[in-house]
Amino acid sequence: MSGDHLFVGPDLMARYGAMLNEPADLIQEILAEYRSGRDSLGERPWGHGDDIAKVFEEKFVPGAEKLEEYLDVLTEVLRETGLNTVDNAEALRRADLGGEEIGLDLVRNMPDTPGDPGGIGDLGGLPGGRYGRG
């Protein structure tokens, strides 16, 4: 972005938006593998009653639960951001096409400039212009 202008390439924007599903898929795969491995060990595989088991229960388990929760949220955010990026790219594409159509209509409907055999006109042929038609 330079100055007050922003260029958006809708096709590239849509492609990159769709690519946000890749890290979301990877996170889901890693979490599924972790959860499957953890669950296969049974409840409290670190043991019961000793000091190590107590520390593990107090420190590791809450951290692991928070990490899982964070990664679930991150996955959702990546997917939503990707979807919104693709939707915005399509809206920008439609706006760009609409702007081109409006511009072409303006040129097609512009009053002819007196003495201009080409007939597309210039500001002099518009009301209040150099030739003042009203």
C-alpha positions as CSV (number, residue, x, y, z in Angstrom):
1,M,0.0,0.0,0.0
2,S,1.4,3.4,-1.0
3,G,-0.1,6.7,-0.1
4,D,-3.9,6.7,0.0
5,H,-4.3,3.9,-2.5
6,L,-5.0,0.2,-1.9
7,F,-4.7,-2.4,-4.6
8,V,-6.5,-5.7,-4.1
9,G,-6.1,-8.7,-6.4
10,P,-9.3,-10.6,-5.7
11,D,-8.1,-13.9,-7.3
12,L,-4.9,-13.9,-5.2
13,M,-6.8,-12.8,-2.1
14,A,-9.3,-15.7,-2.5
15,R,-6.5,-18.2,-3.1
16,Y,-4.7,-17.1,0.1
17,G,-7.9,-17.1,2.1
18,A,-8.6,-20.7,1.0
19,M,-5.0,-21.6,2.1
20,L,-5.9,-20.8,5.7
21,N,-7.7,-24.1,5.8
22,E,-4.3,-25.9,5.5
23,P,-2.9,-24.9,9.0
24,A,-6.4,-25.5,10.5
25,D,-6.4,-29.0,9.1
26,L,-2.9,-29.6,10.4
27,I,-3.9,-28.4,13.9
28,Q,-6.9,-30.7,13.9
29,E,-4.8,-33.7,12.8
30,I,-2.3,-33.1,15.5
31,L,-5.0,-32.6,18.2
32,A,-6.7,-35.8,17.1
33,E,-3.5,-37.8,17.2
34,Y,-2.7,-36.3,20.7
35,R,-6.2,-37.0,22.0
36,S,-6.2,-40.5,20.7
37,G,-2.8,-41.3,22.2
38,R,-3.8,-39.7,25.5
39,D,-7.1,-41.6,25.7
40,S,-5.5,-44.9,24.9
41,L,-3.4,-44.6,28.1
42,G,-6.5,-44.5,30.2
43,E,-7.4,-42.2,33.1
44,R,-4.4,-40.8,35.0
45,P,-1.6,-42.8,33.4
46,W,0.9,-40.8,35.5
47,G,-0.1,-42.7,38.5
48,H,-1.9,-42.0,41.8
49,G,-0.9,-40.8,45.2
50,D,2.8,-40.0,44.9
51,D,4.4,-36.6,44.7
52,I,5.1,-36.8,41.0
53,A,1.5,-37.8,40.2
54,K,0.3,-34.9,42.3
55,V,2.5,-32.3,40.6
56,F,1.6,-33.7,37.2
57,E,-2.1,-33.5,38.0
58,E,-1.7,-29.9,39.3
59,K,0.6,-28.5,36.6
60,F,0.6,-30.5,33.4
61,V,-3.1,-31.4,33.1
62,P,-4.4,-27.8,33.4
63,G,-1.8,-26.6,30.9
64,A,-2.6,-29.4,28.4
65,E,-6.4,-28.6,28.7
66,K,-5.7,-24.9,28.1
67,L,-3.5,-25.7,25.1
68,E,-6.2,-27.9,23.6
69,E,-8.8,-25.2,24.1
70,Y,-6.5,-22.6,22.5
71,L,-5.8,-24.8,19.5
72,D,-9.5,-25.5,19.0
73,V,-10.2,-21.8,19.0
74,L,-7.2,-21.1,16.7
75,T,-8.6,-23.7,14.2
76,E,-12.0,-22.0,14.2
77,V,-10.4,-18.6,13.8
78,L,-8.3,-19.7,10.9
79,R,-11.3,-21.3,9.1
80,E,-13.5,-18.2,9.7
81,T,-10.8,-15.8,8.6
82,G,-10.3,-17.9,5.4
83,L,-14.0,-17.9,4.7
84,N,-14.3,-14.2,5.3
85,T,-11.3,-13.5,3.1
86,V,-12.7,-15.5,0.3
87,D,-16.1,-13.7,0.7
88,N,-14.5,-10.3,0.7
89,A,-12.4,-11.1,-2.4
90,E,-15.6,-12.0,-4.2
91,A,-17.3,-8.8,-3.0
92,L,-14.3,-6.8,-4.2
93,R,-14.3,-8.6,-7.6
94,R,-18.0,-7.7,-8.0
95,A,-17.3,-4.1,-7.0
96,D,-14.5,-3.9,-9.5
97,L,-16.6,-5.3,-12.3
98,G,-19.4,-3.0,-11.3
99,G,-17.1,0.0,-11.3
100,E,-15.8,-0.9,-14.8
101,E,-19.4,-1.1,-16.1
102,I,-20.3,2.2,-14.5
103,G,-17.3,3.8,-16.1
104,L,-18.1,2.4,-19.5
105,D,-21.7,3.6,-19.2
106,L,-20.5,7.1,-18.3
107,V,-18.3,7.2,-21.4
108,R,-21.0,5.8,-23.7
109,N,-23.6,8.3,-22.4
110,M,-21.3,11.3,-22.2
111,P,-22.6,14.3,-24.3
112,D,-20.7,14.8,-27.5
113,T,-18.2,17.7,-27.6
114,P,-19.1,20.3,-30.2
115,G,-16.9,19.8,-33.1
116,D,-15.7,16.4,-31.9
117,P,-16.3,13.8,-34.7
118,G,-15.4,11.0,-32.3
119,G,-18.4,11.6,-30.2
120,I,-17.1,10.5,-26.8
121,G,-16.9,14.1,-25.5
122,D,-14.9,15.8,-22.8
123,L,-15.7,18.0,-19.8
124,G,-16.3,20.9,-22.2
125,G,-19.5,19.2,-23.5
126,L,-21.0,18.6,-20.0
127,P,-23.4,21.0,-18.3
128,G,-21.4,23.8,-16.8
129,G,-18.3,22.9,-18.8
130,R,-16.4,25.0,-21.3
131,Y,-19.4,25.1,-23.7
132,G,-22.0,25.6,-20.9
133,R,-25.1,23.6,-21.9
134,G,-27.3,24.6,-19.1
